[in-house]
Amino acid sequence: MLALDGFFAFERFRAIGVNAQGHFGLAEYIRQGVFILEYALAILALYGATRAGRWRGATLLVLLWLMTTVDLTAHAVYGRPAEIGNISALNASAAMLGAALHEYGSTIAVASGKTVLFFVPLLVKAMVCRRSRWPFVVPLILMCALSGMYGYILVKRGPPALIGFPKGFSYGLGTLYIALNEVLDRPQYVPARPFGAAHGDIRNVIVIVDESVEYDYFSRLFQGKRSLYADFGRAYSGGNCSAASNYILRKAFWPRSDSGHVGITQTDSLFALAKRQGYATTYIDNQRVLSDPTTRNYIDRAELADIDHVIENDGVLYKRDEQTVQQIADHAATGKNFIFVNKAGAHFPYRDYIEPAVVSGDRVSDYMTAIRANSVDFLLALQARIPDGSIVFYTSDHGQSLAGGATHCNTGDAITEQEYRVPFLAMATDPSLQARLQRASHTQHDRLTHLEFSESIRNAMGYQLDGMKSLFTSTPLASPFCGLYGSPKVFFGVRPECKALWALSDQKEPPIPPGS
């Protein structure tokens, strides 16, 4: 068991370290003792499963086998054990399992091979055991003890103290406590307040949320195009993972001045606000997240009830965004509409998001080709099809890091700023509103975040959140921004952690990796 992750447990044991005074104290000895006890209980639980009856023990071992495979794969991808924030992101991305198999197939194969070597002998032992020597309740009691230890450490000392928890048990118990927190969580709620039609009669509000489009790559391809969009430059996403970011975009916020941890607060969904203003609501789902049996981008039943029309595009990935242009035009042609598009964009594996004839095999090149076809060409085609009385808002759910390791959804010190760097565009067919957007794009260039993106949409529909700024704010925004990572929910009283990010236009831009 200790060898599965290269004896990381030994490294973690030694890293438990010294106290603030620079020497080992009683607390450090206790922590080391608890760490040893975790592994002792895990090993006993595994052994107990082999002695607890043929089918019951085998079932328990198979579950642990699957969870250990996920745990080992995550360790290999992230370069360290998966923290509970990573586990939350993995579970929220369950619908992207096929993409993960394509992108990290060799890593998953290695992890699977290791767990086969470990668990097959245990399964054989469980199956050939003719007589149950241990009651089945024994391994269950041991696992309950592990669960209690996990929960106590989580609440008392926080997720970092759980790094190095036995593989398989770590993923399983992390998932269990995430689900428990969902049941217990009562998010703080602040309603949006109507403030009148500040921008005239807007018949169509169209929100485009792209997938995995990093600003620097997008900007290279978008510059020089005959665009009608007001370009607000580089913006920062609310989160570095799809589900969390979409949740923030649609119905959550925090004060931009927050740092370290964000005081995330839920508000009315954009769909709910649109319904109140008499818009017919449409959700175009090119990722088919509503078919995901798990997180569904945090779209719950109440929010789904405010969506009048759902369009779930399927077929080959590189065709989904292209066909969306016509769908938007058709729905916006008559009546009063709020249209929210969850695009396919440029998710890994990038080769699946471009025509097979143009696949190069080079990761960066294929990523840029996906952005060109699914983002730049999409926007240029859309601007020619938008009917009068419309306003369009465009961004990406998060950015992308191509420097190696996980491209996004990282936590802690592994996070790169590129995971949050996204485009922010807006366009209106009304000349006076379009002129206002263009002026605002100069005032707020490189200064906005998803917090202002969502508030701008609320403002366009005649709503606002007290204290929140938008692209329509007349003075340049200069405050720093802290982007959320991990779960967007308060976790047993602990607010979500965030990565410090600055949104000032005079920042030096890091270079794009070679090969682009």
Legacy VTK file of the C-alpha trace (Angstrom):
# vtk DataFile Version 3.0
C-alpha trace
ASCII
DATASET POLYDATA
POINTS 516 float
0.000 0.000 0.000
2.779 2.412 0.883
4.535 1.708 -2.425
1.568 2.651 -4.641
2.461 6.357 -4.710
6.223 5.944 -4.450
6.286 5.843 -0.643
4.914 9.383 -0.420
3.692 8.517 3.082
7.299 8.461 4.311
7.938 11.881 2.779
4.772 13.236 4.352
5.647 11.695 7.733
9.014 13.449 7.741
7.378 16.704 6.601
5.065 16.849 9.604
7.960 18.920 10.814
8.836 21.070 13.728
6.724 23.571 15.587
6.881 27.357 15.464
9.705 27.404 18.022
11.898 25.323 15.721
11.834 22.015 17.579
9.689 18.930 17.968
7.047 19.307 20.613
4.311 17.115 21.989
1.870 18.210 19.268
4.250 17.038 16.535
4.643 13.622 18.149
0.865 13.320 18.426
0.425 14.256 14.764
2.974 11.657 13.710
1.218 9.084 15.876
-2.134 9.926 14.284
-0.565 9.611 10.829
0.735 6.119 11.661
-2.675 5.184 13.068
-4.371 6.256 9.807
-2.293 3.781 7.824
-2.654 1.056 10.448
-6.444 1.329 10.309
-6.425 1.422 6.493
-4.275 -1.722 6.273
-6.438 -3.501 8.843
-9.588 -2.512 6.925
-8.142 -3.982 3.719
-7.112 -7.153 5.498
-10.496 -7.380 7.187
-12.205 -7.146 3.800
-10.295 -10.248 2.652
-11.568 -12.163 5.705
-15.136 -10.866 5.824
-16.877 -13.189 3.399
-16.558 -13.878 -0.287
-18.941 -11.407 -1.909
-19.249 -8.729 0.732
-15.500 -8.476 1.150
-14.906 -8.544 -2.609
-17.460 -5.762 -3.147
-15.724 -3.589 -0.577
-12.339 -4.263 -2.171
-13.601 -3.392 -5.663
-14.914 -0.035 -4.396
-11.572 0.708 -2.757
-9.807 -0.416 -5.944
-11.723 2.126 -8.052
-11.200 4.956 -5.561
-7.495 4.175 -5.247
-7.117 4.286 -9.038
-8.689 7.758 -9.128
-6.508 8.872 -6.218
-3.289 7.644 -7.844
-4.203 9.183 -11.198
-4.905 12.552 -9.576
-1.588 12.350 -7.704
0.248 11.756 -10.981
-1.557 14.556 -12.848
-1.233 17.168 -10.094
2.229 16.052 -9.022
1.036 15.697 -5.415
-1.840 14.056 -3.536
-5.302 15.326 -4.431
-6.606 17.712 -1.785
-10.302 17.925 -1.043
-10.536 20.908 -3.420
-9.138 18.722 -6.213
-11.571 15.953 -5.289
-14.462 18.419 -5.514
-13.256 19.556 -8.943
-12.817 15.968 -10.152
-16.333 15.027 -9.095
-17.770 18.193 -10.636
-16.069 17.258 -13.924
-17.419 13.706 -14.076
-19.068 14.457 -17.421
-15.594 15.027 -18.895
-14.414 11.483 -18.083
-14.033 10.664 -21.772
-11.840 13.723 -22.330
-9.712 12.781 -19.323
-9.223 9.263 -20.711
-7.980 10.748 -23.987
-5.714 13.367 -22.421
-4.294 11.340 -19.535
-4.705 7.819 -20.896
-1.134 6.728 -20.201
-1.222 8.179 -16.675
-4.502 6.404 -15.947
-3.076 3.177 -17.386
-0.044 3.323 -15.081
-2.241 4.009 -12.048
-4.567 1.177 -13.050
-1.622 -1.188 -13.446
-0.384 -0.421 -9.954
-3.793 -0.980 -8.401
-4.245 -4.229 -10.333
-1.018 -5.559 -8.838
-2.164 -4.504 -5.378
-5.854 -5.411 -5.339
-6.042 -8.594 -7.439
-4.196 -10.683 -4.806
-6.504 -9.251 -2.141
-9.560 -10.144 -4.220
-8.246 -13.663 -4.797
-7.728 -14.060 -1.067
-11.258 -12.819 -0.385
-12.794 -15.146 -2.983
-10.962 -18.332 -2.008
-11.642 -17.892 1.674
-14.122 -20.710 2.370
-15.164 -19.568 5.775
-15.672 -16.094 7.144
-13.203 -15.588 9.956
-14.124 -11.957 10.652
-17.629 -10.541 10.838
-18.277 -8.075 8.009
-18.921 -5.430 10.614
-15.211 -5.417 11.551
-13.890 -3.751 8.347
-16.911 -1.448 8.450
-16.043 -0.367 11.996
-12.444 0.232 10.924
-13.614 2.340 7.990
-15.973 4.279 10.260
-13.018 4.982 12.533
-11.048 6.260 9.532
-14.024 8.376 8.502
-14.231 9.883 11.971
-10.512 10.685 11.956
-10.814 12.234 8.493
-13.745 14.421 9.533
-12.147 15.520 12.797
-8.880 16.494 11.090
-10.781 18.243 8.299
-12.851 20.394 10.656
-10.170 21.047 13.278
-7.035 21.493 11.168
-8.272 21.989 7.612
-7.689 20.186 4.292
-3.853 20.594 4.235
-3.591 18.355 7.326
-5.129 15.517 5.292
-2.367 15.460 2.676
-0.951 11.950 2.660
-4.118 10.261 3.948
-4.170 6.634 2.679
-4.926 6.401 -1.036
-8.435 5.336 -1.954
-9.724 6.176 1.504
-8.733 9.797 0.872
-10.807 10.064 -2.307
-13.752 8.115 -0.899
-13.952 10.007 2.381
-13.345 13.332 0.651
-16.297 12.619 -1.635
-18.408 11.591 1.360
-17.708 14.799 3.279
-18.272 16.952 0.190
-21.706 15.338 -0.204
-22.425 15.812 3.511
-21.469 19.473 3.258
-23.887 19.896 0.329
-26.701 18.625 2.552
-25.736 20.825 5.503
-24.746 23.932 3.532
-27.045 26.925 3.851
-25.451 29.518 1.571
-25.758 33.173 2.421
-28.230 34.822 0.055
-28.530 38.430 -1.090
-31.216 39.318 -3.662
-30.558 41.491 -6.677
-32.343 44.830 -6.535
-34.244 46.367 -9.488
-33.072 49.850 -10.414
-34.874 50.679 -13.650
-34.081 50.351 -17.331
-30.793 52.209 -17.439
-29.948 51.110 -20.971
-33.225 51.420 -22.801
-35.262 48.555 -24.203
-32.951 45.563 -24.715
-34.931 42.853 -26.475
-32.250 40.144 -26.455
-29.617 39.552 -23.775
-27.149 36.952 -25.063
-24.481 35.512 -22.755
-21.696 33.406 -24.284
-19.503 31.402 -21.891
-16.679 29.705 -23.749
-14.639 26.752 -22.504
-10.929 26.849 -21.559
-10.037 29.912 -23.670
-6.918 31.587 -22.251
-6.699 35.314 -22.968
-3.187 35.553 -24.444
-3.840 32.857 -27.037
-7.254 34.299 -27.858
-5.885 37.826 -28.187
-3.207 36.759 -30.649
-5.842 35.242 -32.909
-8.531 37.913 -32.439
-6.420 41.027 -32.976
-6.766 42.584 -36.405
-10.125 40.972 -37.148
-13.034 43.096 -38.365
-14.774 42.925 -35.040
-17.717 44.964 -33.816
-17.140 43.898 -30.222
-15.971 46.213 -27.473
-12.836 44.446 -26.239
-12.194 44.817 -22.507
-8.865 43.020 -22.772
-7.666 40.523 -20.229
-10.140 39.633 -17.490
-9.943 37.141 -14.638
-12.385 34.290 -14.145
-14.117 33.744 -10.833
-12.745 30.207 -10.602
-10.206 28.031 -12.397
-12.552 25.085 -12.890
-15.653 24.893 -15.096
-18.415 24.010 -12.639
-17.340 26.516 -9.984
-16.810 29.270 -12.535
-20.208 28.747 -14.157
-21.835 28.789 -10.722
-20.194 32.150 -9.976
-21.132 33.575 -13.361
-24.796 32.688 -12.974
-25.592 33.238 -9.302
-22.756 33.966 -6.869
-20.418 36.820 -5.914
-18.121 38.161 -3.204
-16.539 41.535 -2.426
-13.658 42.074 -4.808
-11.518 43.241 -1.895
-11.580 39.750 -0.307
-8.251 37.932 -0.047
-7.122 34.545 1.241
-10.704 33.318 1.493
-13.750 34.722 -0.297
-17.063 35.485 1.358
-19.028 33.827 -1.412
-22.703 34.742 -1.418
-25.517 33.362 -3.526
-27.885 35.656 -5.362
-30.707 35.314 -7.863
-29.794 33.273 -10.908
-29.496 35.220 -14.144
-32.311 33.027 -15.472
-34.557 34.034 -12.557
-33.882 37.735 -13.139
-34.565 37.335 -16.848
-37.891 35.629 -16.156
-38.946 38.493 -13.864
-38.272 40.946 -16.667
-40.404 39.006 -19.127
-37.638 37.335 -21.130
-38.062 33.876 -22.599
-35.049 31.970 -21.282
-32.934 29.559 -23.318
-29.946 27.472 -22.254
-27.806 26.145 -25.118
-25.712 23.341 -23.676
-22.867 22.299 -25.968
-21.173 20.344 -23.178
-24.368 18.498 -22.183
-23.797 19.268 -18.513
-27.504 18.826 -17.806
-27.075 15.162 -18.743
-24.357 14.840 -16.098
-25.782 12.889 -13.130
-23.446 14.682 -10.686
-22.829 18.431 -10.395
-24.431 19.797 -13.614
-22.517 23.084 -13.212
-24.521 23.587 -9.992
-27.798 24.015 -11.878
-30.384 22.844 -9.347
-34.091 22.176 -9.804
-35.100 25.707 -8.855
-32.789 27.237 -11.449
-33.795 24.688 -14.079
-37.433 25.685 -13.531
-36.544 29.213 -14.718
-35.224 27.914 -18.055
-37.947 27.787 -20.722
-35.946 26.094 -23.468
-32.964 23.754 -23.265
-30.983 22.926 -26.392
-28.482 20.113 -25.875
-26.224 19.861 -28.894
-24.500 16.547 -29.477
-22.548 15.020 -32.330
-18.862 15.670 -32.980
-17.380 18.259 -30.642
-15.881 20.483 -33.351
-19.316 21.073 -34.937
-21.306 22.028 -31.841
-20.295 25.693 -31.537
-20.647 26.266 -35.269
-24.291 25.176 -35.275
-24.999 27.352 -32.232
-24.721 30.574 -34.271
-27.868 29.698 -36.222
-29.666 28.583 -33.052
-28.977 31.928 -31.369
-30.159 33.831 -34.441
-33.362 31.789 -34.649
-34.279 32.266 -30.981
-33.383 35.972 -30.995
-35.402 36.719 -34.135
-38.735 37.174 -32.369
-39.911 38.112 -28.905
-37.845 39.026 -25.873
-35.070 36.566 -25.083
-32.366 35.744 -22.565
-29.982 33.224 -24.133
-27.146 31.622 -22.167
-24.668 29.519 -24.159
-22.358 26.972 -22.536
-19.892 26.491 -25.413
-17.692 23.526 -26.306
-14.693 25.815 -26.894
-11.187 24.392 -26.507
-11.252 21.733 -23.808
-8.623 19.018 -23.793
-7.950 16.827 -25.710
-7.705 19.724 -28.159
-7.589 17.505 -31.245
-11.213 16.501 -30.595
-12.345 20.133 -30.954
-10.964 20.734 -34.444
-11.497 19.224 -37.881
-9.510 15.967 -38.194
-7.844 17.281 -41.361
-6.118 20.115 -39.455
-4.953 18.152 -36.408
-1.190 18.697 -36.111
-0.398 16.542 -33.105
1.281 19.509 -31.424
-0.587 20.386 -28.232
-0.196 24.168 -28.425
-0.896 24.319 -32.151
-4.077 22.249 -31.821
-5.198 24.400 -28.880
-4.810 27.578 -30.939
-6.623 25.989 -33.872
-9.526 25.124 -31.559
-9.686 28.730 -30.333
-9.544 30.064 -33.882
-12.385 27.846 -35.108
-14.630 27.664 -32.055
-14.092 31.115 -30.545
-12.763 33.692 -33.018
-14.641 32.429 -36.082
-17.721 31.852 -33.924
-17.759 35.459 -32.679
-17.237 36.908 -36.148
-20.064 34.787 -37.544
-22.344 35.697 -34.640
-21.911 39.468 -34.949
-23.386 39.330 -38.445
-26.480 37.401 -37.289
-27.571 39.352 -34.217
-30.938 41.127 -34.692
-31.684 44.687 -33.607
-32.270 45.335 -29.925
-29.626 42.869 -28.768
-26.640 42.952 -26.424
-23.992 40.218 -26.316
-21.592 39.398 -23.473
-18.694 37.005 -24.104
-16.094 35.411 -21.825
-14.597 32.002 -21.029
-15.255 29.940 -17.925
-11.519 29.848 -17.134
-8.149 29.955 -18.849
-5.587 27.251 -19.501
-2.019 26.484 -18.512
-0.006 24.595 -21.108
3.242 24.612 -19.154
2.781 20.998 -18.011
0.772 19.132 -15.406
-2.926 19.866 -14.978
-4.170 22.555 -17.385
-6.633 23.995 -14.845
-8.460 23.145 -11.594
-5.184 23.273 -9.660
-5.098 24.240 -5.991
-2.655 26.011 -3.677
0.879 26.628 -4.896
0.302 24.596 -8.076
-2.023 27.275 -9.497
-0.834 29.404 -12.412
-2.310 32.780 -13.290
-3.041 31.558 -16.823
-5.801 29.354 -15.404
-7.798 32.535 -14.688
-6.913 34.732 -17.689
-9.919 35.047 -20.007
-11.331 37.380 -22.686
-14.164 39.829 -21.981
-16.105 41.211 -24.965
-19.451 42.959 -25.342
-21.490 44.202 -28.290
-24.815 46.013 -28.715
-26.818 46.649 -31.876
-28.129 49.965 -30.527
-25.619 52.633 -31.662
-25.746 54.688 -28.454
-25.306 51.634 -26.228
-22.544 50.321 -28.477
-20.742 53.661 -28.203
-21.043 53.439 -24.431
-19.567 49.926 -24.478
-16.645 51.117 -26.597
-15.921 53.991 -24.215
-16.132 51.611 -21.265
-13.694 49.209 -22.936
-11.055 51.954 -22.885
-11.808 52.930 -19.286
-11.832 49.366 -17.943
-9.349 47.681 -20.289
-7.510 44.833 -18.484
-9.309 45.709 -15.226
-12.376 43.471 -15.088
-13.257 40.066 -13.662
-16.191 37.691 -13.787
-17.685 39.575 -10.857
-18.114 42.622 -13.118
-19.138 40.411 -16.066
-22.154 39.053 -14.193
-23.029 42.439 -12.697
-22.980 43.944 -16.205
-25.557 41.364 -17.308
-27.708 42.159 -14.280
-27.443 45.871 -15.077
-28.492 45.234 -18.690
-31.662 43.561 -17.376
-32.372 46.335 -14.859
-30.941 44.777 -11.688
-27.961 45.412 -9.454
-26.225 44.111 -6.344
-25.361 46.786 -3.815
-21.649 47.569 -3.824
-20.851 45.625 -7.004
-19.196 47.292 -9.987
-19.744 46.545 -13.662
-18.318 47.492 -17.029
-20.667 50.475 -16.908
-18.845 51.901 -13.858
-17.531 55.307 -14.935
-14.211 55.261 -13.054
-11.373 52.788 -13.754
-11.350 49.796 -11.409
-7.977 49.359 -9.753
-8.503 46.947 -6.865
-6.809 43.533 -6.827
-8.792 40.362 -7.335
-8.642 36.958 -5.679
-9.857 34.049 -7.840
-11.549 31.106 -6.156
-10.219 27.556 -6.402
-11.672 24.259 -5.233
-15.328 24.000 -4.285
-17.332 27.254 -4.516
-19.242 26.334 -1.368
-18.483 27.165 2.257
-17.007 23.920 3.593
-17.944 23.132 7.201
-17.760 26.809 8.053
-14.555 27.495 6.097
-14.919 29.941 3.212
-13.454 28.969 -0.190
-9.779 29.733 -0.690
-8.595 31.997 -3.469
-5.530 32.858 -5.531
-4.355 36.479 -5.399
-4.612 37.997 -8.903
-4.099 41.595 -9.951
-6.265 43.231 -12.591
-4.138 46.301 -13.285
-3.387 47.193 -16.879
0.287 47.987 -16.259
1.188 44.431 -15.226
3.928 42.759 -17.199
2.504 39.904 -19.229
4.230 36.499 -18.906
5.371 35.097 -22.246
3.429 32.412 -24.061
5.280 29.067 -23.860
7.523 28.162 -26.813
5.904 26.354 -29.674
2.882 28.621 -29.964
LINES 1 517
516 0 1 2 3 4 5 6 7 8 9 10 11 12 13 14 15 16 17 18 19 20 21 22 23 24 25 26 27 28 29 30 31 32 33 34 35 36 37 38 39 40 41 42 43 44 45 46 47 48 49 50 51 52 53 54 55 56 57 58 59 60 61 62 63 64 65 66 67 68 69 70 71 72 73 74 75 76 77 78 79 80 81 82 83 84 85 86 87 88 89 90 91 92 93 94 95 96 97 98 99 100 101 102 103 104 105 106 107 108 109 110 111 112 113 114 115 116 117 118 119 120 121 122 123 124 125 126 127 128 129 130 131 132 133 134 135 136 137 138 139 140 141 142 143 144 145 146 147 148 149 150 151 152 153 154 155 156 157 158 159 160 161 162 163 164 165 166 167 168 169 170 171 172 173 174 175 176 177 178 179 180 181 182 183 184 185 186 187 188 189 190 191 192 193 194 195 196 197 198 199 200 201 202 203 204 205 206 207 208 209 210 211 212 213 214 215 216 217 218 219 220 221 222 223 224 225 226 227 228 229 230 231 232 233 234 235 236 237 238 239 240 241 242 243 244 245 246 247 248 249 250 251 252 253 254 255 256 257 258 259 260 261 262 263 264 265 266 267 268 269 270 271 272 273 274 275 276 277 278 279 280 281 282 283 284 285 286 287 288 289 290 291 292 293 294 295 296 297 298 299 300 301 302 303 304 305 306 307 308 309 310 311 312 313 314 315 316 317 318 319 320 321 322 323 324 325 326 327 328 329 330 331 332 333 334 335 336 337 338 339 340 341 342 343 344 345 346 347 348 349 350 351 352 353 354 355 356 357 358 359 360 361 362 363 364 365 366 367 368 369 370 371 372 373 374 375 376 377 378 379 380 381 382 383 384 385 386 387 388 389 390 391 392 393 394 395 396 397 398 399 400 401 402 403 404 405 406 407 408 409 410 411 412 413 414 415 416 417 418 419 420 421 422 423 424 425 426 427 428 429 430 431 432 433 434 435 436 437 438 439 440 441 442 443 444 445 446 447 448 449 450 451 452 453 454 455 456 457 458 459 460 461 462 463 464 465 466 467 468 469 470 471 472 473 474 475 476 477 478 479 480 481 482 483 484 485 486 487 488 489 490 491 492 493 494 495 496 497 498 499 500 501 502 503 504 505 506 507 508 509 510 511 512 513 514 515
